Amino acid sequence: MRITAADTEITPLDPGTFGSGVTLRAGNAAKIAAQAAKEKLFEAAAEKMEIRIEELEAKNRRIHVKGNPERGMSIQEAIKFYQYSDRPMPIIGRGSYQPPAKEPTTLLKEDGNFSPAYSFMTQAAEVEVDTKTGKVKVLRMVASHDCGKAINPMLVEGQLEGSAVGGMGQALYEEVITEKGQVLNPSFLDYGIPTAMEVPSITSVEVETNDPEGPFGAKESGEGTQLAPAPAIINAIYDAIGVRFKSLPVTPEKVLKALQENAQNQNRDPESLDPDPEINSG
């Protein structure tokens, strides 16, 4: 496998693989390349069996005549015949994919559709707020995502869980602290991120659909799932203590300050928010 670094002088403009577009864009290109390699192998197998390429199909690691699995050969045998018939080795398939969407530069001049496919997700969170310390503990999360066809269901589940934890970090922990241009928490020792100790119970729900543009109907299940956790957690905090937060992360200091301001506005003590003065759940 050879990887060529992109050069804007020799490569066409690419919409990019951001927004978790690798599966759709690179996946389609890989699928087209695999089809091209398959056709070369079929050409050799058809010559060996003295039939037309259109009469062949591949199944169960064999290439055989359609409707007659016994008349055929293994993939390994087909590759061996391809090699011994003095065809160029290795078998190379090439493919490229250009999504049916507007080029990035055109969006500077006109409205247009920048994405060939769209994903949909929803997430729910249950939290516990300690009104004494201001600490927010995420108890449970449910993540549901429309990923198209789940090519690898285990990886999709891992993506959903990882995104839920990443969104939890955005909501409660992650913040670059600066003073006079100096970053005060430049390492993971100081920068707040959730660890395994903070990860709640997570239920992943894969909503499989068949996207007409994606490879085998697949879409994405990466960055899109990062969008919903923080709003879900913030809404759960509001449900627990009745305070809205409009900046992230929601640190214990922010919670205590908001509770004090809320109590002053309502002329009551923060501990009166709940019969249990220390814990509020939402």
N, C-alpha and C positions, 0 to 999 in steps of 0.2 A: 504494500500500500504506500502510495506517495502522496504527500500533502503539499500543495503549492500555496505559498503565502499570497494573499490577494494583492493585486496591484491595480489601482484605478485606471492605469493607462492601457491595460490589456484585458480587464474583466468588465463585463457589463454592470450597469447599476443594479444593485440587489436591495430589495426592501428590508433585508436583514432577518435574523432569526431571533430577534428580541420578542418580548411578549409571548415567550414559549412557543415560537414558531418552528422549532427544529423538527419536531415530529411531522408536521404537515409539509414544510418546504423540503427539507433534506430527505424526509421519508418518501415523498413522491419521486424525488430525483433518484434515490436508491432503488425504488421499485422499478423505475424505467430502465435503469442500468442493469438490474437483475434480469429483466425481460429480454434485454439485448443479449446478455450472456447466455440465457436459456435458448434463444433462437439459434445461436451458433452451435450449441450442443445438440439441439434437435436436428440441425442440418447434417451433422455427422452421423447421428443415429439413423436418420432417414436414408442416408446413403448406405449404411451398413445393412439395413433391413430391406432396402430396395423398394421403398414406398415414399409417398409424398409427406412433406412436413405437416400438412394440415391433418393428416390421419393420426398423428401422435398426440399423446398426453402424458403428463408426469404425475405419478401418485405413489405414495409409500416408498420413496427413494428408488423408483424405477421409471423408465421411459418405455411405454408400450403402446400398442395400437389401441385406439379408442374402442371400447367394448370387448377387447380381447387382451386381458392382462397377461396371459401366458406368452403371448408373442411380443417379446421385448427384451430389455436388458437393464441391468442395474445402472445407477448413475456412475459408479466407479468404472464399469465396463465401457460406458459411453465416453467417459473422459479418456480412458486408455486408447480407444479407437481414434478419438480426435487427435491425440498426441502422435500415434503411430502413423496417421495419414498425412503427416508433414504439415499440419496446420499450425499457425503461429500460437505459441504458448507464452505465458498463461492465457487462459480464456478471459478476455476483457470485455466488459460491457460498460458502455458510457451512457449517461442520462443527465438531463437537465430539466429543471422545472421552473416556470415563470407563473406565479399566481395570477389569477384573473382579477387584478386590483390595480388601482392607480399607482403610478410611480411616485416615490416620495417627493420629487421636485415639483410635480404638477400641483401638489397640495398648497404650494405657495401662491398659486395663481387661481385655483378653482377648487370647489368642493369635490369630494370623491370618496370612494370606498377604499380604504387603505388595507383592509384585511380580507383574506379569502374565506375566513370562517370565524365564528364567534362562539364562545363558551359561556355557560351560565352556571352560577353556583349559589349556594346558600349555606350559612353556618349559624349555629346556635351555641350559646355559652351559658354556663351556670357558675356564678362566682360567690365568694364569701368575703365580706369586708369587715375588718376589725376596726371599730370606731375608736378604740383606745390608741392604736398604733398607726392607723391609716393604711395598713397593709392589705392588699387585695390578693386573694388566693383563687385561682381558677380551679374549680372542682371537676367540671366536665365540659366537653365540647363535642358537637356533632358537625361533621363536615360532609356536605353533599355536593357533587360536582358532575356536570355534563361534560364528559371527556371524549365523546364520540365512541368509537370502538376501543375498548381497553385491550391493546395489543399485549401488554404484560400486566395483568391485574394486580400482582404483588407490588410492582413498581408504582402503579397508580395509587394504591393504598399508602405506600410509603410517602409519595408526594403529598397526599392529602394530610397525613399526620405531620410531616415536616413543615408544611405551609401553615398549619394551625399553630404549631409552636413558634414558627417565625413571626406570625402575626401577633402572637401573644407577647413576644419580645418587643415588637413595635409598640404595642398598646401599653405595656407596663414597665419596661426596663430600658430600652435602647435610647441613648441620647449622647451626642457628642458635646461635651462641656468645654467651653472655651473661655479664656479670660485674657483680654488685651492681645488677641490673636494667637494665644498659646493654648494648644489642646491639653486639657488636664487629665483626660483618661485615654491615652493613646494605645493602650494594650488591652488584651482580653482579661488581664488581671484587674483592671479598673473599669472597663466598659461593661455595662450591665447587659447580660444575655441570660435567657432561661437555661437552666441545666436540667439534667434528668430528674433532679429532686423536685422541680417545679412543674414538670410535665403532667397534665391532668389525664383523666380517662378520656380517650378519644374514640369516637365511633365514626368510621369512614363509610360513606355511601356512594358507590360508583353508579352514576346514572348513564347507562350506555345508550347511545343513539348512533345513527349511521349518517355521518356527514358526507354529502355528495362530493366534496372536494378533497377530503383527506385520504391518505393511503389506507385502504381497507376500511374506510369510514372513521379513522382516528382523528382526534384533534389534539388538545393540550390538557395537561393536568399539573402545571407547574406554577408559574407566576400568577395565573388567574386566581388560584386558590389562596393567594396571599392577601387578597383585597378584603375579604369578608371577616376574618377573625377579629381585627381591631374594633370595627363598629359593633360586632356582636358582644364583645367584652365590655365596651363602653356603655352599651344599652343595658347590659346586665347589671353594671354598677349603678346606673340610674334607677333600675328597678329595685335594687337593694337599699339605697340610701336617699334616693330622690334628688340627686345632684347631677347636673349635666357637665361634662368636661369637653372642652373644644380645643384642647391642645394635648399632644402626646410627648412623652409617656405620662401615664397617670401614676405618679409616684406617691408614696405614703405622705410626703410633705404636702403635695397638692390636695390629697384627700382630706387631711386634717384642716388645712386652711379653708377648703370649701365647706366642710362641716361647720366650722366656726362661723363663717360668713352666713351660712344658711340659718344657723341657730340665732344669730343676731338679727337677721332679717325677720325671722318668725318669733323673735323674743322668747326663745326656749333653749334648753341645754342640748348639745349634740347627743347625749346619752338617752334622751327621751325619744329617739327615733324608733326604738324597738323595745319590747318588753325585756329582751336580753340586751343590755346596754353595750356589750362588747362585740357581738357578732350580728351582722345583717347579711342575709343571702338574697341573691337575685339571679 
